Amino acid sequence: MMEMKLFESKSVSVSEIVHLGRTYSSPFLNFKNILGVKFSPQICACKGIVLKVTCASTSDNTYLPEKAIGSIGQGKLSLSYRINGTNGTSSRLYCSDNRVLHAFDDEYGGVIVDPERLPANPNAFVSILHASLSHWKNMGKKGVWLKLPVERSELVPIAVKEGFQYHHAERGYLMLTYWIPEGPCMLPDNASHQVGVGGFVVNEKNEVLVVQEKHRAPASVGLWKIPTGFVLESEEIFSGAIREVKEETGIDTEFVEVIAFRHAHNVAFEKSDLFFICMLRPLSTQIIIDDLEIQAAKWMPLVDFVEQPLIQEDCMFKKIIDICIARLGQRYCGLSAHKMVSKFDGQLSSLYYNVVQNQDFNCGAS
């Protein structure tokens, strides 16, 4: 929960106030003068993504009722606030009547609609969405982000008819966007890349851990290849390689280095593809295959692995193997992962770079 203190508010008029005499809470509301009743400055407890302001009582213990939210004029209410914190930043909250979708500002001058407070009735959503776009346009807002959960899929055609465009979809929701200003849309596109990993695992006997997949292209029939897969959301490159090897073969490993990576375009669904080859050190020997994906797995002598026709005939495969062999012979250095925090975002992340501990060690590629 974060705390924020109102330092200014403006008078508004209402057409109806009923049920005076009980506490009233409503998003973003704090008024000095409502029908001549003065409210003192407040400390507002803000929880989650929708901020709520609880108005304190007046000198004669009069409170603003909940039903008053439906009677607040035609325009917006403008409230200034200051968020208590070390950076001392301030921003501006906006509020209107209940004919505008609940939303909060993003950091780029746009708004993000609260998916948990969408109108239950699709017919109501039609008019409220139209009014909201007009309201945000008058406020000078730019991009609108509308996240529709899968259980509210009936609202998708309504939003599209209003001018929203698809941005991206996940299993549980569809994200749509709307650009208000004239001119080209400045909202960022959906992710353009997928990230894959391959684990190059060599044991003390100079054997490579290889697999044959159940589902493969005809050109790959008979090929023994290193375990590969895709990195999961919020997963490190090296963690993804370790996990994929474990899932496909049952072998535990530890990360050594990123040996090389490939960048290809127009792969799956016209996305670009980044594929990282990671050298891993085996920590176990017994193979237990994943029979959903893997046809067979084994430890294969490195020389036999390299001599496979499909490896020898493919210049990229052959180059990758050459690099891995050079690393095993200490004639090449890959990229190791180092945890670091940047002041730009304050986040802990991995920086991959080359470290030479021995001045005489040759890290040039063979």
C-alpha beads as a LAMMPS data file, in Angstrom:
LAMMPS data file: protein, C-alpha beads

366 atoms
365 bonds

1 atom types
1 bond types

-500.0 500.0 xlo xhi
-500.0 500.0 ylo yhi
-500.0 500.0 zlo zhi

Masses

1 110.0

Atoms # bond

1 1 1 0.000 0.000 0.000
2 1 1 1.354 3.428 -0.901
3 1 1 0.413 6.696 0.741
4 1 1 -0.346 9.952 -1.023
5 1 1 -1.421 13.366 0.196
6 1 1 -3.786 15.739 -1.554
7 1 1 -2.420 19.263 -1.679
8 1 1 -5.065 20.845 -3.902
9 1 1 -8.649 20.182 -4.929
10 1 1 -11.324 22.057 -6.814
11 1 1 -14.977 22.840 -6.256
12 1 1 -17.546 20.907 -8.242
13 1 1 -21.314 21.048 -8.400
14 1 1 -23.665 18.091 -8.159
15 1 1 -27.263 17.708 -9.131
16 1 1 -28.160 15.298 -6.405
17 1 1 -26.800 14.289 -2.997
18 1 1 -28.785 11.789 -0.966
19 1 1 -28.396 9.673 2.142
20 1 1 -26.142 12.099 3.935
21 1 1 -24.724 10.849 7.175
22 1 1 -22.539 7.861 6.220
23 1 1 -18.978 7.395 5.034
24 1 1 -18.394 7.581 1.247
25 1 1 -15.523 6.045 -0.719
26 1 1 -15.052 6.499 -4.441
27 1 1 -12.082 6.466 -6.842
28 1 1 -10.102 9.701 -6.971
29 1 1 -12.682 11.884 -5.167
30 1 1 -11.875 14.552 -2.578
31 1 1 -13.744 17.861 -2.652
32 1 1 -13.412 21.183 -0.873
33 1 1 -16.867 22.517 -1.662
34 1 1 -19.898 20.404 -2.452
35 1 1 -23.091 22.320 -1.897
36 1 1 -21.192 24.571 0.453
37 1 1 -19.878 21.694 2.591
38 1 1 -16.110 21.924 3.030
39 1 1 -13.881 18.879 3.230
40 1 1 -10.480 19.049 4.844
41 1 1 -7.276 17.806 3.071
42 1 1 -6.903 14.064 3.255
43 1 1 -4.371 11.274 3.463
44 1 1 -5.449 8.709 0.868
45 1 1 -4.680 5.018 1.128
46 1 1 -4.065 3.693 -2.358
47 1 1 -4.105 -0.041 -2.931
48 1 1 -3.597 -1.946 -6.148
49 1 1 -3.938 -0.383 -9.562
50 1 1 -7.135 1.526 -8.818
51 1 1 -6.652 4.366 -6.361
52 1 1 -9.379 4.995 -3.790
53 1 1 -9.779 8.118 -1.726
54 1 1 -11.820 8.062 1.451
55 1 1 -13.213 11.491 2.256
56 1 1 -13.063 12.581 5.891
57 1 1 -15.959 14.111 7.747
58 1 1 -16.628 17.825 7.991
59 1 1 -16.721 19.803 11.177
60 1 1 -20.354 18.802 11.700
61 1 1 -19.649 15.126 10.840
62 1 1 -21.402 15.230 7.457
63 1 1 -20.227 12.726 4.838
64 1 1 -20.600 12.466 1.069
65 1 1 -22.810 9.459 0.169
66 1 1 -21.902 6.718 -2.313
67 1 1 -24.740 7.598 -4.695
68 1 1 -23.239 11.011 -5.262
69 1 1 -20.833 9.527 -7.809
70 1 1 -23.684 9.248 -10.293
71 1 1 -24.538 12.922 -10.007
72 1 1 -21.228 14.645 -10.641
73 1 1 -21.722 16.962 -13.603
74 1 1 -20.788 16.251 -17.192
75 1 1 -17.072 17.002 -17.125
76 1 1 -14.005 15.669 -15.425
77 1 1 -12.767 16.319 -11.947
78 1 1 -9.131 17.292 -11.686
79 1 1 -7.277 16.386 -8.513
80 1 1 -3.621 16.983 -7.866
81 1 1 -1.711 14.611 -5.629
82 1 1 1.809 13.988 -4.430
83 1 1 3.047 10.468 -3.862
84 1 1 5.159 10.196 -0.744
85 1 1 8.489 8.703 -1.651
86 1 1 12.187 9.308 -1.887
87 1 1 12.043 10.701 -5.394
88 1 1 9.416 13.328 -4.529
89 1 1 7.699 12.920 -7.883
90 1 1 4.207 14.234 -8.466
91 1 1 1.562 13.464 -11.027
92 1 1 -2.076 14.214 -11.763
93 1 1 -5.113 12.037 -11.354
94 1 1 -8.314 12.497 -13.287
95 1 1 -11.800 11.443 -12.412
96 1 1 -15.141 11.629 -14.115
97 1 1 -18.580 10.221 -13.526
98 1 1 -19.456 6.567 -13.807
99 1 1 -20.050 6.887 -17.566
100 1 1 -16.281 6.680 -18.107
101 1 1 -14.260 3.461 -17.864
102 1 1 -12.081 3.064 -14.797
103 1 1 -8.489 3.613 -15.904
104 1 1 -5.140 4.866 -14.682
105 1 1 -2.326 6.764 -16.360
106 1 1 0.665 5.063 -17.913
107 1 1 4.040 6.823 -17.927
108 1 1 3.787 7.887 -21.567
109 1 1 0.686 10.070 -21.496
110 1 1 -1.787 7.273 -22.143
111 1 1 -4.270 5.321 -20.067
112 1 1 -4.637 1.669 -19.080
113 1 1 -8.200 0.462 -18.602
114 1 1 -8.760 -1.558 -15.440
115 1 1 -9.812 -5.032 -16.707
116 1 1 -11.370 -5.908 -13.357
117 1 1 -13.872 -3.039 -13.476
118 1 1 -15.349 -3.406 -16.953
119 1 1 -19.135 -2.990 -17.286
120 1 1 -20.968 -6.280 -16.865
121 1 1 -23.442 -5.458 -19.633
122 1 1 -22.090 -5.361 -23.227
123 1 1 -24.702 -2.753 -24.169
124 1 1 -23.464 -0.508 -21.369
125 1 1 -19.883 -1.097 -22.532
126 1 1 -20.736 0.313 -25.981
127 1 1 -21.832 3.718 -24.698
128 1 1 -19.266 3.905 -21.903
129 1 1 -16.371 3.072 -24.244
130 1 1 -17.461 5.735 -26.731
131 1 1 -17.826 8.330 -23.960
132 1 1 -14.468 7.330 -22.485
133 1 1 -12.596 7.886 -25.755
134 1 1 -14.161 11.336 -26.085
135 1 1 -13.273 12.083 -22.466
136 1 1 -9.640 10.974 -22.856
137 1 1 -9.313 12.933 -26.085
138 1 1 -10.440 16.092 -24.295
139 1 1 -7.872 15.384 -21.611
140 1 1 -5.081 15.179 -24.205
141 1 1 -4.408 11.480 -23.650
142 1 1 -2.549 9.457 -26.274
143 1 1 -2.606 5.676 -26.264
144 1 1 -5.310 3.513 -24.697
145 1 1 -4.552 -0.044 -23.546
146 1 1 -7.611 -2.287 -23.243
147 1 1 -7.007 -5.756 -21.793
148 1 1 -10.002 -8.042 -22.234
149 1 1 -9.918 -11.306 -20.241
150 1 1 -11.011 -14.403 -22.135
151 1 1 -14.225 -14.527 -20.136
152 1 1 -15.126 -11.073 -21.515
153 1 1 -14.526 -11.996 -25.159
154 1 1 -17.988 -10.700 -26.095
155 1 1 -16.558 -7.194 -25.734
156 1 1 -13.909 -7.707 -28.444
157 1 1 -16.101 -6.929 -31.492
158 1 1 -17.456 -3.851 -29.728
159 1 1 -13.945 -2.490 -29.144
160 1 1 -12.851 -3.305 -32.706
161 1 1 -15.898 -1.529 -34.136
162 1 1 -14.957 1.516 -32.049
163 1 1 -11.506 1.554 -33.684
164 1 1 -9.343 -0.555 -31.365
165 1 1 -6.678 -2.788 -32.909
166 1 1 -5.252 -6.130 -31.791
167 1 1 -1.882 -5.833 -30.076
168 1 1 -1.177 -9.282 -28.653
169 1 1 -2.889 -12.252 -27.048
170 1 1 -2.018 -14.712 -24.308
171 1 1 -3.929 -17.750 -23.058
172 1 1 -6.049 -15.678 -20.691
173 1 1 -6.550 -12.341 -22.442
174 1 1 -6.480 -10.226 -25.581
175 1 1 -4.768 -6.817 -25.519
176 1 1 -6.173 -4.100 -27.777
177 1 1 -4.912 -0.561 -28.329
178 1 1 -6.273 2.754 -29.539
179 1 1 -4.204 5.766 -30.629
180 1 1 -6.055 9.036 -29.984
181 1 1 -3.906 11.816 -31.565
182 1 1 -3.753 12.402 -35.287
183 1 1 -0.682 11.025 -37.037
184 1 1 1.123 7.688 -36.804
185 1 1 0.596 5.483 -33.758
186 1 1 3.547 5.681 -31.356
187 1 1 2.596 2.705 -29.199
188 1 1 5.241 -0.057 -29.150
189 1 1 4.544 -3.147 -31.232
190 1 1 4.182 -6.608 -29.799
191 1 1 7.340 -8.656 -29.119
192 1 1 9.157 -9.342 -32.382
193 1 1 11.380 -12.258 -31.355
194 1 1 11.266 -15.721 -29.894
195 1 1 14.284 -17.042 -27.981
196 1 1 15.584 -20.578 -28.249
197 1 1 18.425 -22.406 -26.503
198 1 1 20.513 -25.477 -27.160
199 1 1 22.599 -27.364 -24.607
200 1 1 26.013 -28.649 -25.706
201 1 1 26.887 -31.176 -22.972
202 1 1 30.171 -33.115 -23.092
203 1 1 31.211 -35.597 -20.380
204 1 1 34.672 -36.702 -19.233
205 1 1 34.713 -39.445 -21.887
206 1 1 34.437 -36.831 -24.623
207 1 1 30.875 -37.901 -25.358
208 1 1 28.106 -35.509 -26.375
209 1 1 24.577 -35.734 -24.964
210 1 1 22.333 -36.075 -28.036
211 1 1 18.665 -36.726 -28.777
212 1 1 16.366 -37.713 -31.621
213 1 1 13.019 -35.931 -31.543
214 1 1 9.662 -37.602 -32.158
215 1 1 8.333 -34.663 -34.139
216 1 1 10.853 -33.538 -36.729
217 1 1 11.131 -32.349 -40.300
218 1 1 11.731 -35.034 -42.934
219 1 1 15.170 -33.582 -43.624
220 1 1 16.199 -34.275 -39.999
221 1 1 15.288 -37.972 -39.935
222 1 1 18.191 -39.934 -38.463
223 1 1 19.930 -36.859 -37.074
224 1 1 21.303 -36.937 -33.548
225 1 1 21.180 -33.369 -32.244
226 1 1 21.794 -31.481 -29.030
227 1 1 18.751 -30.854 -26.745
228 1 1 16.967 -27.635 -27.686
229 1 1 13.889 -25.645 -26.726
230 1 1 12.431 -22.220 -26.046
231 1 1 13.152 -19.923 -23.108
232 1 1 10.132 -19.330 -20.891
233 1 1 8.843 -15.941 -19.814
234 1 1 11.058 -14.405 -17.089
235 1 1 13.619 -17.196 -17.543
236 1 1 17.342 -16.638 -18.028
237 1 1 19.022 -17.951 -21.163
238 1 1 21.301 -20.271 -19.197
239 1 1 18.427 -21.435 -16.966
240 1 1 16.388 -22.296 -20.041
241 1 1 19.218 -24.410 -21.459
242 1 1 19.647 -26.270 -18.165
243 1 1 15.892 -26.875 -17.903
244 1 1 15.518 -28.118 -21.491
245 1 1 18.366 -30.617 -21.088
246 1 1 16.841 -31.860 -17.846
247 1 1 13.345 -32.181 -19.308
248 1 1 14.427 -34.016 -22.464
249 1 1 17.147 -36.289 -21.063
250 1 1 16.951 -36.242 -17.264
251 1 1 20.582 -35.086 -17.061
252 1 1 21.468 -32.420 -14.489
253 1 1 23.927 -29.791 -15.699
254 1 1 25.550 -26.505 -14.804
255 1 1 26.088 -23.556 -17.109
256 1 1 29.576 -22.814 -18.460
257 1 1 29.240 -20.252 -21.254
258 1 1 27.216 -19.076 -24.211
259 1 1 29.312 -20.364 -27.094
260 1 1 27.523 -18.598 -29.935
261 1 1 24.082 -17.422 -30.997
262 1 1 22.195 -17.292 -34.267
263 1 1 19.789 -14.566 -35.410
264 1 1 17.205 -15.591 -38.047
265 1 1 14.096 -13.842 -39.403
266 1 1 10.621 -14.748 -40.635
267 1 1 10.580 -17.995 -38.695
268 1 1 7.447 -18.937 -36.704
269 1 1 4.464 -16.625 -37.312
270 1 1 6.820 -14.275 -39.184
271 1 1 8.741 -13.560 -35.954
272 1 1 12.512 -13.304 -35.715
273 1 1 14.404 -15.963 -33.797
274 1 1 17.397 -15.783 -31.461
275 1 1 19.018 -19.143 -30.737
276 1 1 21.726 -19.415 -28.051
277 1 1 24.096 -22.396 -27.913
278 1 1 25.152 -22.941 -24.319
279 1 1 27.991 -25.138 -23.136
280 1 1 26.890 -27.081 -20.056
281 1 1 28.833 -29.320 -17.694
282 1 1 27.060 -32.612 -16.798
283 1 1 26.391 -33.315 -13.128
284 1 1 24.756 -36.707 -13.655
285 1 1 25.025 -39.559 -16.186
286 1 1 21.793 -41.591 -16.194
287 1 1 19.504 -40.682 -19.090
288 1 1 15.730 -40.609 -18.551
289 1 1 14.019 -39.422 -21.712
290 1 1 10.831 -37.411 -22.053
291 1 1 8.747 -39.808 -24.131
292 1 1 6.322 -37.051 -25.174
293 1 1 8.962 -35.219 -27.197
294 1 1 12.018 -37.445 -27.463
295 1 1 12.339 -40.637 -29.506
296 1 1 15.778 -41.537 -28.116
297 1 1 18.745 -40.046 -26.238
298 1 1 22.295 -41.209 -25.605
299 1 1 25.906 -40.239 -24.942
300 1 1 27.563 -40.190 -28.371
301 1 1 31.313 -40.014 -29.039
302 1 1 32.161 -36.493 -30.163
303 1 1 33.899 -37.722 -33.315
304 1 1 30.809 -39.708 -34.364
305 1 1 28.584 -36.721 -33.675
306 1 1 30.695 -34.452 -35.867
307 1 1 30.875 -36.977 -38.724
308 1 1 27.115 -37.193 -39.200
309 1 1 26.344 -36.338 -42.852
310 1 1 23.729 -33.746 -41.911
311 1 1 26.289 -31.982 -39.719
312 1 1 29.022 -32.062 -42.348
313 1 1 26.698 -30.843 -45.100
314 1 1 25.339 -27.836 -43.161
315 1 1 27.807 -24.954 -42.877
316 1 1 26.099 -23.428 -39.832
317 1 1 25.871 -26.718 -37.890
318 1 1 29.473 -27.484 -38.760
319 1 1 30.660 -24.046 -37.632
320 1 1 28.843 -24.383 -34.313
321 1 1 30.487 -27.727 -33.676
322 1 1 33.894 -26.308 -34.649
323 1 1 33.420 -23.516 -32.104
324 1 1 32.386 -25.966 -29.384
325 1 1 35.422 -28.151 -30.060
326 1 1 37.661 -25.068 -29.963
327 1 1 36.193 -24.183 -26.568
328 1 1 36.895 -27.677 -25.278
329 1 1 40.493 -27.246 -26.423
330 1 1 40.711 -23.840 -24.707
331 1 1 41.258 -22.090 -28.014
332 1 1 38.079 -20.053 -27.746
333 1 1 36.205 -18.171 -25.017
334 1 1 32.447 -17.855 -24.861
335 1 1 30.280 -15.439 -22.885
336 1 1 29.638 -16.042 -19.216
337 1 1 26.691 -14.574 -17.297
338 1 1 27.224 -11.892 -14.659
339 1 1 24.452 -10.548 -12.432
340 1 1 24.324 -6.746 -12.402
341 1 1 21.903 -3.954 -11.478
342 1 1 21.461 -0.919 -13.716
343 1 1 20.406 2.445 -12.337
344 1 1 18.223 2.949 -15.413
345 1 1 15.630 0.463 -14.176
346 1 1 16.940 -0.757 -10.815
347 1 1 16.493 -4.364 -11.943
348 1 1 18.862 -7.275 -11.453
349 1 1 19.732 -8.765 -14.829
350 1 1 22.392 -10.873 -16.532
351 1 1 25.128 -9.325 -18.636
352 1 1 26.918 -11.842 -20.853
353 1 1 30.547 -11.067 -21.601
354 1 1 33.994 -12.577 -21.974
355 1 1 36.393 -12.732 -19.017
356 1 1 40.050 -13.693 -19.443
357 1 1 41.654 -14.657 -16.141
358 1 1 44.949 -15.840 -17.585
359 1 1 46.840 -13.228 -19.595
360 1 1 48.440 -15.964 -21.716
361 1 1 45.135 -17.614 -22.540
362 1 1 44.226 -17.247 -26.214
363 1 1 40.535 -16.380 -26.581
364 1 1 40.585 -15.880 -30.331
365 1 1 38.379 -18.105 -32.401
366 1 1 40.198 -20.925 -34.149

Bonds

1 1 1 2
2 1 2 3
3 1 3 4
4 1 4 5
5 1 5 6
6 1 6 7
7 1 7 8
8 1 8 9
9 1 9 10
10 1 10 11
11 1 11 12
12 1 12 13
13 1 13 14
14 1 14 15
15 1 15 16
16 1 16 17
17 1 17 18
18 1 18 19
19 1 19 20
20 1 20 21
21 1 21 22
22 1 22 23
23 1 23 24
24 1 24 25
25 1 25 26
26 1 26 27
27 1 27 28
28 1 28 29
29 1 29 30
30 1 30 31
31 1 31 32
32 1 32 33
33 1 33 34
34 1 34 35
35 1 35 36
36 1 36 37
37 1 37 38
38 1 38 39
39 1 39 40
40 1 40 41
41 1 41 42
42 1 42 43
43 1 43 44
44 1 44 45
45 1 45 46
46 1 46 47
47 1 47 48
48 1 48 49
49 1 49 50
50 1 50 51
51 1 51 52
52 1 52 53
53 1 53 54
54 1 54 55
55 1 55 56
56 1 56 57
57 1 57 58
58 1 58 59
59 1 59 60
60 1 60 61
61 1 61 62
62 1 62 63
63 1 63 64
64 1 64 65
65 1 65 66
66 1 66 67
67 1 67 68
68 1 68 69
69 1 69 70
70 1 70 71
71 1 71 72
72 1 72 73
73 1 73 74
74 1 74 75
75 1 75 76
76 1 76 77
77 1 77 78
78 1 78 79
79 1 79 80
80 1 80 81
81 1 81 82
82 1 82 83
83 1 83 84
84 1 84 85
85 1 85 86
86 1 86 87
87 1 87 88
88 1 88 89
89 1 89 90
90 1 90 91
91 1 91 92
92 1 92 93
93 1 93 94
94 1 94 95
95 1 95 96
96 1 96 97
97 1 97 98
98 1 98 99
99 1 99 100
100 1 100 101
101 1 101 102
102 1 102 103
103 1 103 104
104 1 104 105
105 1 105 106
106 1 106 107
107 1 107 108
108 1 108 109
109 1 109 110
110 1 110 111
111 1 111 112
112 1 112 113
113 1 113 114
114 1 114 115
115 1 115 116
116 1 116 117
117 1 117 118
118 1 118 119
119 1 119 120
120 1 120 121
121 1 121 122
122 1 122 123
123 1 123 124
124 1 124 125
125 1 125 126
126 1 126 127
127 1 127 128
128 1 128 129
129 1 129 130
130 1 130 131
131 1 131 132
132 1 132 133
133 1 133 134
134 1 134 135
135 1 135 136
136 1 136 137
137 1 137 138
138 1 138 139
139 1 139 140
140 1 140 141
141 1 141 142
142 1 142 143
143 1 143 144
144 1 144 145
145 1 145 146
146 1 146 147
147 1 147 148
148 1 148 149
149 1 149 150
150 1 150 151
151 1 151 152
152 1 152 153
153 1 153 154
154 1 154 155
155 1 155 156
156 1 156 157
157 1 157 158
158 1 158 159
159 1 159 160
160 1 160 161
161 1 161 162
162 1 162 163
163 1 163 164
164 1 164 165
165 1 165 166
166 1 166 167
167 1 167 168
168 1 168 169
169 1 169 170
170 1 170 171
171 1 171 172
172 1 172 173
173 1 173 174
174 1 174 175
175 1 175 176
176 1 176 177
177 1 177 178
178 1 178 179
179 1 179 180
180 1 180 181
181 1 181 182
182 1 182 183
183 1 183 184
184 1 184 185
185 1 185 186
186 1 186 187
187 1 187 188
188 1 188 189
189 1 189 190
190 1 190 191
191 1 191 192
192 1 192 193
193 1 193 194
194 1 194 195
195 1 195 196
196 1 196 197
197 1 197 198
198 1 198 199
199 1 199 200
200 1 200 201
201 1 201 202
202 1 202 203
203 1 203 204
204 1 204 205
205 1 205 206
206 1 206 207
207 1 207 208
208 1 208 209
209 1 209 210
210 1 210 211
211 1 211 212
212 1 212 213
213 1 213 214
214 1 214 215
215 1 215 216
216 1 216 217
217 1 217 218
218 1 218 219
219 1 219 220
220 1 220 221
221 1 221 222
222 1 222 223
223 1 223 224
224 1 224 225
225 1 225 226
226 1 226 227
227 1 227 228
228 1 228 229
229 1 229 230
230 1 230 231
231 1 231 232
232 1 232 233
233 1 233 234
234 1 234 235
235 1 235 236
236 1 236 237
237 1 237 238
238 1 238 239
239 1 239 240
240 1 240 241
241 1 241 242
242 1 242 243
243 1 243 244
244 1 244 245
245 1 245 246
246 1 246 247
247 1 247 248
248 1 248 249
249 1 249 250
250 1 250 251
251 1 251 252
252 1 252 253
253 1 253 254
254 1 254 255
255 1 255 256
256 1 256 257
257 1 257 258
258 1 258 259
259 1 259 260
260 1 260 261
261 1 261 262
262 1 262 263
263 1 263 264
264 1 264 265
265 1 265 266
266 1 266 267
267 1 267 268
268 1 268 269
269 1 269 270
270 1 270 271
271 1 271 272
272 1 272 273
273 1 273 274
274 1 274 275
275 1 275 276
276 1 276 277
277 1 277 278
278 1 278 279
279 1 279 280
280 1 280 281
281 1 281 282
282 1 282 283
283 1 283 284
284 1 284 285
285 1 285 286
286 1 286 287
287 1 287 288
288 1 288 289
289 1 289 290
290 1 290 291
291 1 291 292
292 1 292 293
293 1 293 294
294 1 294 295
295 1 295 296
296 1 296 297
297 1 297 298
298 1 298 299
299 1 299 300
300 1 300 301
301 1 301 302
302 1 302 303
303 1 303 304
304 1 304 305
305 1 305 306
306 1 306 307
307 1 307 308
308 1 308 309
309 1 309 310
310 1 310 311
311 1 311 312
312 1 312 313
313 1 313 314
314 1 314 315
315 1 315 316
316 1 316 317
317 1 317 318
318 1 318 319
319 1 319 320
320 1 320 321
321 1 321 322
322 1 322 323
323 1 323 324
324 1 324 325
325 1 325 326
326 1 326 327
327 1 327 328
328 1 328 329
329 1 329 330
330 1 330 331
331 1 331 332
332 1 332 333
333 1 333 334
334 1 334 335
335 1 335 336
336 1 336 337
337 1 337 338
338 1 338 339
339 1 339 340
340 1 340 341
341 1 341 342
342 1 342 343
343 1 343 344
344 1 344 345
345 1 345 346
346 1 346 347
347 1 347 348
348 1 348 349
349 1 349 350
350 1 350 351
351 1 351 352
352 1 352 353
353 1 353 354
354 1 354 355
355 1 355 356
356 1 356 357
357 1 357 358
358 1 358 359
359 1 359 360
360 1 360 361
361 1 361 362
362 1 362 363
363 1 363 364
364 1 364 365
365 1 365 366
